[in-house]
């Protein structure tokens, strides 16, 4: 995490910022898993100061991705482009000016986490996976294209980020099909990105209407694909193909 943060601070490379944020997500997912056996959720609380850095980086990424989105759909709107560029550059400058403080925060968080880490047995990891999958299955039984679906994706991502830990810790009867979960979360992610793009471009007036219409057509196809994917979620998510190399076995 620190490596990619320093990489972005030194170079301004968007890929380094992206990798930093992915590492934050992975670490947060692991801490949620480790905290699952405790009502105090101590590790997640230790990690909270990093969320401020994550959100600040998110402002930069949002403007950058909006620029890419405008280019992808050939949006000819100079005001939009200039606004995104200005927002991105202002936040990059602010981020770099805060670099020393951010590095200090992360080191302090690191020390706190080391102090509070405790062993977690296999049963807790097993129960965490079962609970998450059951909650996802429950939500997908009444599929609606709203925030609940986006939250399902977040839960799936937590399971995916922790798969290496689960593979090493568990052996049992229930197999988690990573390929299926990854395909599903990608499809939901594409749908959600399109929803955000529609809201973004809707504020640009008449000139953006053809772009919005194109995105809506894409989303119609995506929704049909997701409806097919989520059918029999529990069976698909917990029974991997016989020769699959990407299954996690859960008791």
HUFEN-V451845 format. One record per pair of residues at least 12 apart in sequence whose C-alpha atoms are under 6 Angstrom apart, sorted by the first residue. I is the first residue (numbers start at 1). GAP is how many residues later the second one is. D is the distance in whole Angstrom. If there is no record, write none. Layout:
i=I gap=GAP d=D
i=I gap=GAP d=D
//
This chain:
i=1 gap=19 d=5
i=1 gap=22 d=5
i=4 gap=12 d=5
i=4 gap=16 d=5
i=5 gap=15 d=6
i=9 gap=87 d=6
i=26 gap=135 d=5
i=29 gap=129 d=5
i=31 gap=12 d=6
i=31 gap=13 d=6
i=60 gap=28 d=5
i=60 gap=31 d=6
i=63 gap=21 d=5
i=63 gap=25 d=5
i=122 gap=47 d=6
i=136 gap=16 d=6
i=153 gap=32 d=5
i=167 gap=81 d=5
i=170 gap=80 d=6
i=171 gap=78 d=5
i=171 gap=79 d=6
i=172 gap=77 d=5
i=172 gap=78 d=5
i=172 gap=79 d=4
i=173 gap=77 d=6
i=173 gap=78 d=5
i=174 gap=75 d=5
i=174 gap=76 d=4
i=174 gap=77 d=6
i=175 gap=63 d=5
i=175 gap=64 d=5
i=175 gap=72 d=6
i=175 gap=73 d=5
i=175 gap=74 d=4
i=175 gap=75 d=6
i=176 gap=61 d=6
i=176 gap=62 d=4
i=176 gap=71 d=5
i=176 gap=72 d=5
i=177 gap=60 d=5
i=177 gap=61 d=6
i=177 gap=63 d=5
i=177 gap=70 d=5
i=178 gap=68 d=6
i=178 gap=69 d=6
i=191 gap=28 d=6
i=198 gap=14 d=6
//
